[in-house]
Amino acid sequence: MKELFRFLKELDQNNNREWFNANKEWYLKSKATYESFVGEIINGLSSFDPEIAGVQVKETVFRIYRDVRFSADKSPYKTHMGAFIARGGKMSARGGYYVHIEPGRSLFAGGIWCPDATLLKALRQDVFANVDEFTALLNDPKFSRHFTMDGEKLKKVPAPFPKDEPGSEWVKYKSYTPVSMIPDDFYFSGDPVKKSIERLKLLLPFNKFLNFTVDESGRK
């Protein structure tokens, strides 16, 4: 893992095609290390989340190449490696497990990021209607020790939700994604696969809550 981190640090300092092409073999070795790690994570998640059984690594890992068409930043490569592990792979609408490795900014995340308008409306409705269950998940001591809700929020409570109910603040979210920041040394001592699976397992009840809504909405 240290070599993977070293590659990403160097890429961050040399984010151009000339350097990348000259170091293509290093990239491929780093990519293989990351994909092997994700494969072990998938196997571990499958032991307690049946939805993950059968998910293939290639379905989950995002490309390192950036889409710069509409970005002011024209750097051609991402300086991290990421995978979203869920039934249906990285483009799934379902709640799942995100594994992001980036020197100084690694993280785990769960839930659903940027759902489409129809699904977001359904998620907000279920969060509002079941706010006690939802907040109990977030406030669980083991969960809240590591994960906090992250992401963009509306400034105002969206219609048709009332402004002063217990669930009103939670329907402002545009995504439902708990995040746990991971220090680099997490990967350099002990068994990083085992530790990662233990941390990601905390997301299972939250993902189940969201995926009930996904299933009710007819998504797969």
MDAnalysis code that builds the backbone (N, CA, C; Angstrom):
import MDAnalysis as mda
import numpy as np

u = mda.Universe.empty(660, n_residues=220, atom_resindex=np.repeat(np.arange(220), 3), trajectory=True)
u.add_TopologyAttr("name", ["N", "CA", "C"] * 220)
u.add_TopologyAttr("resid", np.arange(1, 221))
u.add_TopologyAttr("resname", ["MET", "LYS", "GLU", "LEU", "PHE", "ARG", "PHE", "LEU", "LYS", "GLU", "LEU", "ASP", "GLN", "ASN", "ASN", "ASN", "ARG", "GLU", "TRP", "PHE", "ASN", "ALA", "ASN", "LYS", "GLU", "TRP", "TYR", "LEU", "LYS", "SER", "LYS", "ALA", "THR", "TYR", "GLU", "SER", "PHE", "VAL", "GLY", "GLU", "ILE", "ILE", "ASN", "GLY", "LEU", "SER", "SER", "PHE", "ASP", "PRO", "GLU", "ILE", "ALA", "GLY", "VAL", "GLN", "VAL", "LYS", "GLU", "THR", "VAL", "PHE", "ARG", "ILE", "TYR", "ARG", "ASP", "VAL", "ARG", "PHE", "SER", "ALA", "ASP", "LYS", "SER", "PRO", "TYR", "LYS", "THR", "HIS", "MET", "GLY", "ALA", "PHE", "ILE", "ALA", "ARG", "GLY", "GLY", "LYS", "MET", "SER", "ALA", "ARG", "GLY", "GLY", "TYR", "TYR", "VAL", "HIS", "ILE", "GLU", "PRO", "GLY", "ARG", "SER", "LEU", "PHE", "ALA", "GLY", "GLY", "ILE", "TRP", "CYS", "PRO", "ASP", "ALA", "THR", "LEU", "LEU", "LYS", "ALA", "LEU", "ARG", "GLN", "ASP", "VAL", "PHE", "ALA", "ASN", "VAL", "ASP", "GLU", "PHE", "THR", "ALA", "LEU", "LEU", "ASN", "ASP", "PRO", "LYS", "PHE", "SER", "ARG", "HIS", "PHE", "THR", "MET", "ASP", "GLY", "GLU", "LYS", "LEU", "LYS", "LYS", "VAL", "PRO", "ALA", "PRO", "PHE", "PRO", "LYS", "ASP", "GLU", "PRO", "GLY", "SER", "GLU", "TRP", "VAL", "LYS", "TYR", "LYS", "SER", "TYR", "THR", "PRO", "VAL", "SER", "MET", "ILE", "PRO", "ASP", "ASP", "PHE", "TYR", "PHE", "SER", "GLY", "ASP", "PRO", "VAL", "LYS", "LYS", "SER", "ILE", "GLU", "ARG", "LEU", "LYS", "LEU", "LEU", "LEU", "PRO", "PHE", "ASN", "LYS", "PHE", "LEU", "ASN", "PHE", "THR", "VAL", "ASP", "GLU", "SER", "GLY", "ARG", "LYS"])
u.atoms.positions = np.array([
    [0.824, -1.222, 0.000],
    [0.000, 0.000, 0.000],
    [0.856, 1.270, 0.000],
    [2.036, 1.194, 0.617],
    [2.884, 2.381, 0.647],
    [3.286, 2.811, -0.759],
    [3.529, 1.824, -1.637],
    [3.903, 2.162, -3.008],
    [2.739, 2.806, -3.748],
    [1.512, 2.364, -3.460],
    [0.319, 2.987, -4.042],
    [0.220, 4.441, -3.597],
    [0.433, 4.689, -2.325],
    [0.396, 6.060, -1.818],
    [1.508, 6.896, -2.443],
    [2.673, 6.303, -2.614],
    [3.790, 7.047, -3.201],
    [3.478, 7.425, -4.639],
    [2.871, 6.493, -5.383],
    [2.482, 6.803, -6.757],
    [1.506, 7.972, -6.796],
    [0.485, 7.938, -5.944],
    [-0.527, 8.997, -5.953],
    [0.063, 10.349, -5.553],
    [1.025, 10.336, -4.628],
    [1.690, 11.592, -4.258],
    [2.472, 12.152, -5.441],
    [3.173, 11.288, -6.144],
    [3.939, 11.734, -7.307],
    [3.016, 12.232, -8.420],
    [1.908, 11.536, -8.601],
    [0.939, 11.967, -9.619],
    [0.380, 13.341, -9.287],
    [0.154, 13.583, -8.016],
    [-0.365, 14.887, -7.597],
    [0.614, 16.011, -7.951],
    [1.901, 15.697, -7.901],
    [2.927, 16.688, -8.210],
    [3.237, 16.770, -9.707],
    [2.782, 15.771, -10.453],
    [3.122, 15.701, -11.883],
    [1.892, 15.299, -12.694],
    [0.839, 16.077, -12.545],
    [-0.434, 15.698, -13.165],
    [-0.466, 16.153, -14.622],
    [0.277, 15.410, -15.447],
    [0.315, 15.712, -16.869],
    [0.537, 14.413, -17.642],
    [0.198, 14.434, -18.897],
    [0.236, 13.203, -19.702],
    [1.667, 12.700, -19.927],
    [2.618, 13.615, -20.028],
    [3.991, 13.200, -20.276],
    [4.511, 12.348, -19.109],
    [4.312, 12.856, -17.897],
    [4.769, 12.092, -16.715],
    [4.008, 10.784, -16.594],
    [2.699, 10.837, -16.790],
    [1.868, 9.638, -16.626],
    [2.282, 8.562, -17.624],
    [2.479, 8.936, -18.876],
    [2.865, 7.953, -19.890],
    [4.243, 7.366, -19.605],
    [5.130, 8.186, -19.065],
    [6.469, 7.707, -18.731],
    [6.447, 6.764, -17.539],
    [5.397, 6.854, -16.738],
    [5.272, 6.023, -15.529],
    [4.067, 5.088, -15.615],
    [3.719, 4.684, -16.816],
    [2.522, 3.866, -17.030],
    [2.618, 2.521, -16.299],
    [3.796, 1.914, -16.299],
    [3.944, 0.630, -15.609],
    [3.741, 0.787, -14.112],
    [4.226, 1.871, -13.556],
    [4.025, 2.152, -12.129],
    [2.538, 2.324, -11.835],
    [1.864, 3.042, -12.730],
    [0.411, 3.204, -12.574],
    [-0.299, 1.853, -12.607],
    [0.053, 1.004, -13.554],
    [-0.627, -0.282, -13.685],
    [-0.395, -1.159, -12.454],
    [0.805, -1.117, -11.893],
    [1.090, -1.871, -10.674],
    [0.289, -1.306, -9.499],
    [0.191, 0.013, -9.413],
    [-0.570, 0.656, -8.337],
    [-2.056, 0.343, -8.467],
    [-2.549, 0.378, -9.698],
    [-3.944, 0.051, -9.965],
    [-4.239, -1.394, -9.565],
    [-3.323, -2.301, -9.880],
    [-3.501, -3.704, -9.512],
    [-3.529, -3.878, -7.997],
    [-2.688, -3.132, -7.299],
    [-2.681, -3.183, -5.834],
    [-4.027, -2.727, -5.282],
    [-4.531, -1.627, -5.826],
    [-5.815, -1.104, -5.355],
    [-6.944, -2.080, -5.673],
    [-6.951, -2.631, -6.866],
    [-8.027, -3.543, -7.261],
    [-7.991, -4.825, -6.435],
    [-6.803, -5.300, -6.092],
    [-6.687, -6.466, -5.223],
    [-7.259, -6.159, -3.840],
    [-6.956, -4.965, -3.350],
    [-7.482, -4.523, -2.062],
    [-9.007, -4.457, -2.099],
    [-9.564, -3.877, -3.144],
    [-11.018, -3.784, -3.283],
    [-11.639, -5.179, -3.369],
    [-10.980, -6.088, -4.065],
    [-11.488, -7.449, -4.151],
    [-11.598, -8.108, -2.796],
    [-10.599, -7.907, -1.950],
    [-10.654, -8.458, -0.596],
    [-11.757, -7.789, 0.220],
    [-11.959, -6.496, 0.011],
    [-13.038, -5.789, 0.698],
    [-14.390, -6.370, 0.276],
    [-14.568, -6.601, -1.011],
    [-15.831, -7.167, -1.511],
    [-16.097, -8.524, -0.863],
    [-15.067, -9.355, -0.798],
    [-15.242, -10.662, -0.167],
    [-15.664, -10.528, 1.283],
    [-15.060, -9.581, 1.983],
    [-15.413, -9.377, 3.382],
    [-16.823, -8.841, 3.556],
    [-17.195, -7.880, 2.731],
    [-18.545, -7.320, 2.817],
    [-19.601, -8.375, 2.517],
    [-19.293, -9.269, 1.598],
    [-20.245, -10.304, 1.206],
    [-20.592, -11.238, 2.356],
    [-19.721, -11.313, 3.361],
    [-19.962, -12.220, 4.482],
    [-21.103, -11.742, 5.378],
    [-21.438, -10.443, 5.310],
    [-22.546, -9.944, 6.131],
    [-23.588, -9.160, 5.333],
    [-23.284, -8.803, 4.094],
    [-24.248, -8.101, 3.244],
    [-24.466, -8.917, 1.975],
    [-25.541, -9.714, 1.915],
    [-25.775, -10.586, 0.759],
    [-25.851, -9.836, -0.564],
    [-26.209, -8.549, -0.533],
    [-26.292, -7.775, -1.778],
    [-24.955, -7.699, -2.496],
    [-23.865, -7.813, -1.749],
    [-22.546, -7.611, -2.332],
    [-22.005, -8.897, -2.959],
    [-22.587, -10.028, -2.593],
    [-22.123, -11.292, -3.155],
    [-22.254, -11.270, -4.679],
    [-21.179, -11.609, -5.356],
    [-21.199, -11.641, -6.812],
    [-20.770, -10.356, -7.482],
    [-20.632, -9.276, -6.726],
    [-20.151, -8.020, -7.315],
    [-18.692, -8.201, -7.733],
    [-18.369, -7.761, -8.928],
    [-17.018, -7.898, -9.465],
    [-16.237, -6.590, -9.292],
    [-14.948, -6.729, -9.060],
    [-14.103, -5.549, -8.863],
    [-14.238, -4.576, -10.026],
    [-14.217, -5.089, -11.244],
    [-14.251, -4.223, -12.418],
    [-15.533, -3.406, -12.497],
    [-16.595, -3.850, -11.830],
    [-17.852, -3.109, -11.806],
    [-17.791, -1.899, -10.877],
    [-16.846, -1.893, -9.955],
    [-16.866, -0.927, -8.854],
    [-15.847, 0.192, -8.977],
    [-14.738, -0.048, -9.663],
    [-13.610, 0.888, -9.640],
    [-13.800, 1.982, -10.690],
    [-13.596, 3.212, -10.260],
    [-13.695, 4.356, -11.162],
    [-12.397, 4.556, -11.944],
    [-12.529, 5.090, -13.151],
    [-11.370, 5.409, -13.975],
    [-10.548, 6.534, -13.335],
    [-9.258, 6.508, -13.585],
    [-8.384, 7.555, -13.063],
    [-8.401, 8.791, -13.953],
    [-8.925, 8.649, -15.150],
    [-8.943, 9.760, -16.107],
    [-10.099, 10.706, -15.793],
    [-9.814, 11.992, -15.699],
    [-10.820, 12.988, -15.376],
    [-11.579, 13.429, -16.625],
    [-12.854, 13.737, -16.460],
    [-13.639, 14.374, -17.512],
    [-13.496, 15.879, -17.314],
    [-12.717, 16.513, -18.172],
    [-12.387, 17.927, -17.984],
    [-13.202, 18.847, -18.895],
    [-14.181, 18.293, -19.592],
    [-14.922, 19.083, -20.583],
    [-15.574, 20.317, -19.979],
    [-16.103, 20.200, -18.784],
    [-16.832, 21.314, -18.176],
    [-16.156, 21.806, -16.903],
    [-14.868, 21.539, -16.774],
    [-14.132, 21.904, -15.568],
    [-13.063, 22.949, -15.873],
    [-12.919, 23.904, -14.962],
    [-11.850, 24.889, -15.100],
    [-10.489, 24.250, -14.857],
    [-10.472, 23.188, -14.058],
    [-9.249, 22.447, -13.784],
    [-9.056, 21.413, -14.896],
    [-8.046, 21.584, -15.701],
    [-7.813, 20.702, -16.840],
    [-6.809, 19.588, -16.537],
    [-6.490, 19.372, -15.258],
    [-5.603, 18.265, -14.904],
    [-6.213, 16.965, -15.419],
    [-5.438, 16.180, -16.167],
    [-6.045, 15.026, -16.838],
    [-6.348, 13.829, -15.946],
    [-5.750, 13.778, -14.741],
    [-5.899, 12.571, -13.923],
    [-6.400, 12.895, -12.516],
    [-7.178, 11.990, -11.980],
    [-7.552, 12.070, -10.573],
    [-6.323, 11.721, -9.741],
    [-6.236, 12.293, -8.573],
    [-5.105, 12.006, -7.686],
    [-5.522, 11.064, -6.567],
    [-6.560, 10.302, -6.825],
    [-7.023, 9.283, -5.880],
    [-7.482, 8.065, -6.667],
    [-7.723, 6.986, -5.958],
    [-8.393, 5.819, -6.526],
    [-9.641, 5.556, -5.707],
    [-10.736, 5.277, -6.408],
    [-12.011, 5.114, -5.717],
    [-12.821, 3.976, -6.296],
    [-13.627, 3.368, -5.431],
    [-14.526, 2.297, -5.857],
    [-15.816, 2.400, -5.059],
    [-16.940, 2.246, -5.756],
    [-18.240, 2.201, -5.089],
    [-18.771, 0.787, -5.213],
    [-18.911, 0.137, -4.060],
    [-19.285, -1.274, -4.006],
    [-20.760, -1.386, -3.653],
    [-21.549, -1.799, -4.627],
    [-22.990, -1.946, -4.445],
    [-23.501, -2.925, -5.488],
    [-24.667, -3.488, -5.225],
    [-25.285, -4.336, -6.239],
    [-25.544, -3.507, -7.485],
    [-25.002, -3.958, -8.611],
    [-25.117, -3.186, -9.846],
    [-23.894, -2.357, -10.159],
    [-22.922, -2.326, -9.232],
    [-21.673, -1.634, -9.510],
    [-21.695, -0.150, -9.223],
    [-20.687, 0.523, -9.731],
    [-20.436, 1.915, -9.358],
    [-21.505, 2.890, -9.822],
    [-22.310, 2.520, -10.819],
    [-23.359, 3.410, -11.292],
    [-24.721, 3.064, -10.686],
    [-24.721, 2.180, -9.703],
    [-25.965, 1.756, -9.075],
    [-26.628, 2.906, -8.327],
    [-27.945, 2.883, -8.298],
    [-28.708, 3.861, -7.519],
    [-28.807, 3.460, -6.056],
    [-28.314, 2.281, -5.714],
    [-28.474, 1.748, -4.367],
    [-27.448, 2.321, -3.396],
    [-27.777, 2.243, -2.112],
    [-26.806, 2.560, -1.088],
    [-25.709, 1.510, -1.080],
    [-24.474, 1.939, -0.912],
    [-23.359, 1.005, -0.934],
    [-22.187, 1.531, -0.134],
    [-20.995, 1.085, -0.512],
    [-19.775, 1.346, 0.246],
    [-18.735, 1.959, -0.693],
    [-18.235, 3.130, -0.340],
    [-17.253, 3.816, -1.164],
    [-15.899, 3.784, -0.474],
    [-14.862, 3.376, -1.223],
    [-13.497, 3.273, -0.703],
    [-12.607, 4.201, -1.520],
    [-12.138, 5.249, -0.881],
    [-11.386, 6.323, -1.541],
    [-10.005, 6.397, -0.920],
    [-8.968, 6.171, -1.731],
    [-7.597, 6.265, -1.237],
    [-6.908, 7.444, -1.913],
    [-6.447, 8.368, -1.079],
    [-5.768, 9.581, -1.548],
    [-4.885, 10.073, -0.415],
    [-3.603, 10.242, -0.637],
    [-2.718, 10.680, 0.444],
    [-3.254, 11.921, 1.159],
    [-3.439, 11.785, 2.465],
    [-3.925, 12.885, 3.280],
    [-5.418, 13.122, 3.220],
    [-6.132, 12.411, 2.332],
    [-7.567, 12.661, 2.178],
    [-8.355, 11.358, 1.923],
    [-7.839, 10.254, 2.424],
    [-8.550, 8.987, 2.239],
    [-9.828, 8.982, 3.076],
    [-10.803, 8.227, 2.605],
    [-12.080, 8.156, 3.327],
    [-12.855, 6.908, 2.945],
    [-13.781, 6.555, 3.829],
    [-14.846, 5.604, 3.545],
    [-16.156, 6.377, 3.566],
    [-17.084, 5.958, 2.728],
    [-18.407, 6.587, 2.731],
    [-19.443, 5.534, 2.386],
    [-20.678, 5.843, 2.714],
    [-21.777, 4.936, 2.394],
    [-22.972, 5.701, 1.902],
    [-24.085, 4.991, 1.773],
    [-25.319, 5.634, 1.364],
    [-25.403, 5.893, -0.118],
    [-26.116, 6.962, -0.474],
    [-26.415, 7.287, -1.867],
    [-25.991, 8.720, -2.154],
    [-25.135, 8.877, -3.159],
    [-24.628, 10.197, -3.530],
    [-25.346, 10.687, -4.778],
    [-25.861, 11.895, -4.721],
    [-26.502, 12.563, -5.854],
    [-27.552, 11.705, -6.564],
    [-28.569, 11.245, -5.846],
    [-29.641, 10.510, -6.528],
    [-30.400, 11.425, -7.477],
    [-31.068, 10.840, -8.471],
    [-31.873, 11.660, -9.362],
    [-33.056, 12.240, -8.601],
    [-33.738, 13.187, -9.222],
    [-34.771, 13.960, -8.526],
    [-35.890, 13.079, -7.970],
    [-36.285, 12.066, -8.724],
    [-37.373, 11.200, -8.278],
    [-36.974, 10.400, -7.055],
    [-35.788, 9.809, -7.099],
    [-35.327, 9.023, -5.958],
    [-35.038, 9.915, -4.759],
    [-34.457, 11.087, -4.987],
    [-34.182, 12.002, -3.879],
    [-35.464, 12.387, -3.161],
    [-36.512, 12.644, -3.912],
    [-37.805, 12.979, -3.304],
    [-38.309, 11.835, -2.438],
    [-38.195, 10.606, -2.943],
    [-38.638, 9.433, -2.182],
    [-37.799, 9.246, -0.928],
    [-36.477, 9.453, -1.038],
    [-35.606, 9.330, 0.131],
    [-35.957, 10.371, 1.186],
    [-36.176, 11.588, 0.750],
    [-36.544, 12.639, 1.699],
    [-37.857, 12.314, 2.407],
    [-38.811, 11.796, 1.665],
    [-40.099, 11.455, 2.256],
    [-39.947, 10.367, 3.315],
    [-39.125, 9.349, 3.009],
    [-38.951, 8.269, 3.976],
    [-38.126, 8.702, 5.175],
    [-37.125, 9.534, 4.959],
    [-36.359, 10.071, 6.084],
    [-37.272, 10.890, 6.990],
    [-38.088, 11.737, 6.398],
    [-38.986, 12.585, 7.183],
    [-40.000, 11.740, 7.951],
    [-40.566, 10.733, 7.289],
    [-41.605, 9.913, 7.912],
    [-41.048, 8.983, 8.983],
    [-39.754, 8.687, 8.904],
    [-39.132, 7.752, 9.842],
    [-37.915, 8.386, 10.506],
    [-38.072, 9.643, 10.881],
    [-36.909, 10.394, 11.350],
    [-36.331, 9.822, 12.639],
    [-37.163, 9.238, 13.502],
    [-36.628, 8.660, 14.735],
    [-35.701, 7.486, 14.422],
    [-36.116, 6.635, 13.496],
    [-35.272, 5.512, 13.095],
    [-34.000, 6.018, 12.420],
    [-34.148, 7.016, 11.560],
    [-33.013, 7.564, 10.823],
    [-31.976, 8.168, 11.772],
    [-32.420, 8.986, 12.688],
    [-31.476, 9.630, 13.609],
    [-30.877, 8.632, 14.595],
    [-31.629, 7.576, 14.916],
    [-31.071, 6.540, 15.792],
    [-29.889, 5.856, 15.108],
    [-29.987, 5.658, 13.797],
    [-28.865, 5.086, 13.055],
    [-27.647, 6.004, 13.111],
    [-27.874, 7.286, 12.894],
    [-26.771, 8.245, 12.888],
    [-26.156, 8.431, 14.265],
    [-26.971, 8.301, 15.301],
    [-26.511, 8.553, 16.666],
    [-26.012, 7.306, 17.386],
    [-26.099, 6.157, 16.723],
    [-25.561, 4.943, 17.329],
    [-24.103, 5.187, 17.712],
    [-23.703, 4.884, 18.954],
    [-22.357, 5.245, 19.411],
    [-21.231, 4.710, 18.529],
    [-21.326, 3.467, 18.084],
    [-20.263, 2.911, 17.244],
    [-20.217, 3.609, 15.888],
    [-21.404, 3.903, 15.346],
    [-21.478, 4.566, 14.050],
    [-20.980, 6.003, 14.145],
    [-21.507, 6.753, 15.086],
    [-21.184, 8.178, 15.183],
    [-19.740, 8.426, 15.615],
    [-19.108, 7.412, 16.171],
    [-17.687, 7.545, 16.517],
    [-16.842, 7.737, 15.269],
    [-17.302, 7.167, 14.151],
    [-16.501, 7.184, 12.933],
    [-17.136, 7.937, 11.764],
    [-18.467, 7.943, 11.689],
    [-19.141, 8.488, 10.518],
    [-19.991, 9.707, 10.870],
    [-19.964, 10.678, 9.963],
    [-20.843, 11.844, 10.061],
    [-21.452, 12.105, 8.694],
    [-22.652, 12.665, 8.677],
    [-23.295, 13.009, 7.413],
    [-22.512, 14.109, 6.716],
    [-22.396, 13.963, 5.403],
    [-21.626, 14.916, 4.618],
    [-22.415, 15.257, 3.362],
    [-22.033, 16.337, 2.720],
    [-22.656, 16.660, 1.442],
    [-23.418, 17.964, 1.452],
    [-23.812, 18.390, 0.248],
    [-24.505, 19.663, 0.073],
    [-25.914, 19.611, 0.660],
    [-26.342, 20.773, 1.148],
    [-27.689, 20.912, 1.701],
    [-28.353, 22.145, 1.099],
    [-29.641, 22.098, 0.982],
    [-30.410, 23.279, 0.614],
    [-30.401, 24.265, 1.781],
    [-30.518, 25.523, 1.475],
    [-30.584, 26.527, 2.543],
    [-31.934, 26.512, 3.246],
    [-32.969, 26.139, 2.491],
    [-34.311, 26.126, 3.054],
    [-34.913, 24.728, 2.953],
    [-35.851, 24.449, 3.817],
    [-36.562, 23.170, 3.769],
    [-37.389, 23.137, 2.485],
    [-37.224, 22.112, 1.658],
    [-37.961, 22.070, 0.386],
    [-39.439, 21.752, 0.589],
    [-40.266, 22.258, -0.304],
    [-41.682, 21.904, -0.302],
    [-41.809, 20.424, -0.668],
    [-42.785, 19.727, -0.107],
    [-43.907, 20.208, 0.711],
    [-43.681, 20.010, 2.196],
    [-42.414, 19.887, 2.629],
    [-42.139, 19.559, 4.022],
    [-42.292, 20.790, 4.915],
    [-42.844, 20.613, 6.113],
    [-42.956, 21.734, 7.059],
    [-41.573, 22.143, 7.560],
    [-41.468, 23.373, 8.025],
    [-40.171, 23.919, 8.395],
    [-39.746, 23.598, 9.819],
    [-40.668, 23.221, 10.662],
    [-40.362, 23.131, 12.089],
    [-40.654, 21.759, 12.695],
    [-40.575, 20.723, 11.871],
    [-40.767, 19.364, 12.379],
    [-39.400, 18.717, 12.644],
    [-39.358, 17.638, 13.448],
    [-38.073, 17.004, 13.763],
    [-37.277, 16.554, 12.537],
    [-37.974, 16.169, 11.485],
    [-37.263, 15.686, 10.303],
    [-36.932, 16.745, 9.282],
    [-37.305, 17.981, 9.543],
    [-37.169, 19.031, 8.520],
    [-35.728, 19.274, 8.103],
    [-34.814, 19.280, 9.053],
    [-33.410, 19.567, 8.729],
    [-32.817, 18.493, 7.829],
    [-33.262, 17.257, 8.007],
    [-32.683, 16.147, 7.261],
    [-33.135, 16.109, 5.815],
    [-34.237, 16.742, 5.479],
    [-34.694, 16.719, 4.086],
    [-34.017, 17.807, 3.248],
    [-33.153, 18.585, 3.854],
    [-32.384, 19.570, 3.096],
    [-31.243, 18.926, 2.301],
    [-30.860, 17.728, 2.678],
    [-29.713, 17.099, 2.036],
    [-30.000, 16.741, 0.582],
    [-28.967, 16.930, -0.261],
    [-29.057, 16.526, -1.673],
    [-28.533, 15.109, -1.882],
    [-27.798, 14.616, -0.899],
    [-27.282, 13.247, -0.887],
    [-27.374, 12.733, 0.547],
    [-27.381, 11.423, 0.688],
    [-27.367, 10.818, 2.020],
    [-26.126, 9.944, 2.111],
    [-25.020, 10.582, 2.526],
    [-23.710, 9.936, 2.472],
    [-22.915, 10.166, 3.757],
    [-22.942, 9.234, 4.685],
    [-22.054, 9.325, 5.848],
    [-20.604, 9.098, 5.421],
    [-19.687, 9.850, 6.027],
    [-18.275, 9.802, 5.642],
    [-17.410, 9.592, 6.871],
    [-16.360, 8.799, 6.696],
    [-15.352, 8.585, 7.734],
    [-13.981, 8.871, 7.128],
    [-13.301, 9.884, 7.627],
    [-11.972, 10.217, 7.133],
    [-10.952, 9.218, 7.694],
    [-10.001, 8.820, 6.843],
    [-9.049, 7.768, 7.198],
    [-7.624, 8.303, 7.088],
    [-6.860, 8.296, 8.179],
    [-5.464, 8.750, 8.098],
    [-4.609, 7.759, 7.308],
    [-3.544, 8.248, 6.717],
    [-2.690, 7.392, 5.895],
    [-2.170, 6.186, 6.670],
    [-1.798, 6.395, 7.946],
    [-1.181, 5.293, 8.686],
    [-2.154, 4.154, 8.993],
    [-3.447, 4.393, 8.775],
    [-4.437, 3.314, 8.884],
    [-4.046, 2.156, 7.968],
    [-3.464, 2.474, 6.815],
    [-3.123, 1.469, 5.813],
    [-1.723, 0.890, 5.984],
    [-0.934, 1.438, 6.907],
    [0.466, 1.049, 7.023],
    [0.760, 0.194, 8.248],
    [-0.258, -0.128, 9.031],
    [-0.036, -0.949, 10.219],
    [-1.195, -1.921, 10.402],
    [-0.922, -3.023, 11.069],
    [-1.971, -4.008, 11.298],
    [-2.427, -4.616, 9.978],
    [-3.683, -5.010, 9.942],
    [-4.281, -5.614, 8.747],
    [-5.275, -4.619, 8.158],
    [-4.866, -3.854, 7.118],
    [-5.761, -2.811, 6.591],
    [-7.044, -3.363, 5.996],
    [-7.004, -4.579, 5.442],
    [-8.227, -5.164, 4.892],
    [-9.228, -5.432, 6.013],
    [-8.776, -6.096, 7.057],
    [-9.647, -6.411, 8.187],
    [-10.204, -5.142, 8.819],
    [-9.335, -4.144, 9.018],
    [-9.780, -2.885, 9.627],
    [-10.793, -2.172, 8.737],
    [-10.562, -2.217, 7.437],
    [-11.475, -1.559, 6.500],
    [-12.856, -2.215, 6.526],
    [-12.877, -3.531, 6.516],
    [-14.151, -4.251, 6.534],
    [-14.911, -3.955, 7.821],
    [-14.200, -3.923, 8.945],
    [-14.846, -3.612, 10.227],
    [-15.455, -2.217, 10.204],
    [-14.749, -1.266, 9.616],
    [-15.266, 0.106, 9.560],
    [-16.469, 0.192, 8.613],
    [-16.352, -0.423, 7.457],
    [-17.427, -0.371, 6.466],
    [-18.677, -1.105, 6.943],
    [-18.505, -2.125, 7.770],
    [-19.658, -2.879, 8.285],
    [-20.613, -1.975, 9.056],
    [-20.085, -0.916, 9.640],
    [-20.924, 0.021, 10.394],
    [-21.973, 0.679, 9.500],
    [-21.735, 0.692, 8.188],
    [-22.650, 1.336, 7.243],
    [-23.849, 0.457, 6.880],
    [-23.802, -0.825, 7.214],
    [-24.845, -1.746, 6.761],
    [-26.255, -1.307, 7.156],
    [-26.541, -0.970, 8.423],
    [-27.911, -0.566, 8.765],
    [-28.367, 0.692, 8.024],
    [-27.454, 1.641, 7.826],
    [-27.794, 2.866, 7.103],
    [-28.136, 2.549, 5.655],
    [-27.319, 1.715, 5.021],
    [-27.589, 1.333, 3.629],
    [-28.912, 0.585, 3.511],
    [-29.203, -0.282, 4.465],
    [-30.476, -1.019, 4.439],
    [-31.661, -0.053, 4.523],
    [-31.531, 0.964, 5.357],
    [-32.588, 1.960, 5.489],
    [-32.855, 2.628, 4.139],
    [-31.813, 3.077, 3.476],
    [-31.980, 3.745, 2.185],
    [-32.449, 2.784, 1.105],
    [-31.938, 1.580, 1.122],
    [-32.279, 0.635, 0.061],
    [-33.714, 0.135, 0.156],
    [-34.308, 0.230, 1.322],
    [-35.744, -0.049, 1.423],
    [-36.508, 0.926, 0.526],
    [-36.124, 2.182, 0.561],
    [-36.739, 3.198, -0.299],
    [-36.445, 2.934, -1.776],
    [-35.198, 2.580, -2.055],
    [-34.823, 2.265, -3.440],
    [-35.693, 1.135, -3.967],
    [-35.872, 0.085, -3.175],
    [-36.699, -1.038, -3.592],
    [-38.152, -0.631, -3.768],
    [-38.655, 0.168, -2.861],
    [-40.059, 0.628, -2.959],
    [-40.269, 1.485, -4.191],
    [-39.221, 2.155, -4.641],
    [-39.349, 3.031, -5.811],
    [-39.258, 2.239, -7.128],
    [-38.973, 0.947, -7.012],
    [-38.903, 0.114, -8.209],
    [-37.539, 0.036, -8.847],
    [-36.516, 0.643, -8.196],
    [-35.162, 0.550, -8.748],
    [-34.563, -0.815, -8.472],
    [-33.511, -1.139, -9.211],
    [-32.831, -2.419, -9.029],
    [-31.433, -2.195, -8.528],
])
